[in-house]
């Protein structure tokens, strides 16, 4: 078991490694986005927080760029050239933006990071076509990496994109299904959340021509990290403090979202979950407010708050184990472990 | 100038070459689509006309499969193996479906081939995510072609996809712009329509490792074909006979669409186009019905009906010229010429 000692954080409260790597990846992402046709660039610049709705610079920094950082570390872990890490960072981040632009629209989400989502700001058509353009641009960026392993990298990335899309398709299906099992839900999370983190964690290594065992360890790290992240996210969807998260209290119960702890509880056959069942299987557009807190309390009493955090910790510990086994420079290993902890627990 | 003698047509009234090549490409497309997750496969099978909304076989044949036929001919033109033509046929057709699924939604089109469009039948989310899945699947299909020129082929296809997306983005922008020039409009059509026909016409040759001059001729053929097709399509949008086309009479005028003949006319400074200007720049959700016919008559009187068909013929003749210059087996050349005529004039 790794003894984890958190790194110093920067002025923005983020781990040092994120700030350092963002210095490298951010200009590359900006350069690539600037190749888009004007209207498409505007939507993506807004979505990334670089600009306001009117296209003026926002003065705000972009996001935390966790995926780009993982991509940089994935080539450094196998002592590959930074240029493959950069190509991977840009590609993975653009795929991430593609999926957010489309998902926000499909899910009807109107706010992201305290601002209207892109489809609200620019219209559904603009969000769809900009997402499409970002996916094509991401593929372009891998195609021009210059690596002798470009084809392998592209095959890997495109499969992960396919899984990401399948995960979102499953999530959409869940909305109208009553029989979602914990297994279904794990499969959805593995696709929708873990696949792209897996991609970020291994693409740079694949482009660098790393041996298969190293690539497998990095992939495993990313998958475990992704599941840990999703479990914590699901915990916050029920028990999160809205003043910290900026998300509504009891949000996933209110929207009857079939998340990991909720499907686990429903599947458990546990007797004391009447309010939860009323919430999840009730009629009407939204469950009655007074039931939401009761359902959350039932879930805690039946041990599912503990369960979801235990599961997250166990995935995190598997992610750490993959890093320990890796033949990588020690500082890179330390950064990977740091990021795993940050990604998993920053929301709590 | 080629002396063009139309081929015999099959029982379905389609040129022989389309029917023959569809026998080869259709099973390959079905196999690839069957790899999709269940809900995604359902949407695509419906969109292609294979099934009804409930997923039951429709008993109807699929579409004409013009792009797959061009893709098959593109490898045969350079005496490459059919398997590269097939990989290209599947990939290009899936890209086509991706773009139709998204475009119908963005454009708010509710009918396609006499049935509700996919987003009407299954919801906007299903249309978005299925389109996304098809784009990823198309790339997968090229990645597994087995050609030593896969990377080259993918680079070529992905650029054409980027142009297609840019064309659609321009088209969306045109809706709120009053200053669309003929050049803007040509650029939009080159992206939205011609790029994918260019891709279909050359991808198989690129995967076959054809010399650059042959690839350039096939690309030129596809581009010219695409422009000819769009010009005729724009003619039908104004002067088409709805009993033949199944589209509403004067449709492009009613929806104030900035098409090639309309932007050409507006840009001409021609004095006798008052009704056209009232239609195109009027307020209100739709122009008054009585002005539509007047605008169409003005356009004819000012020579723009003749102009659009002359332009189409001149692009078609350039497409034929590219075929003549090609070092390809004569029967393949004859098929390419046949398809160019069919694609251009089948709608008239």
Interface residues (C-beta under 8 A of the other chain):
Chain A: X37 X39 X40 X102 X105 X106 X107 X124 X125 X126 X128 X129 X130 X131 X132 X133 X135 X136 X137 X139 X140 X143 X150 X151 X154 X155 X158 X159 X161 X162 X165 X166 X168 X169 X170 X172 X173
Chain B: X37 X39 X40 X102 X105 X106 X107 X124 X125 X126 X128 X129 X130 X131 X132 X133 X135 X136 X137 X139 X140 X143 X150 X151 X154 X155 X158 X159 X161 X162 X165 X166 X168 X169 X170 X172 X173
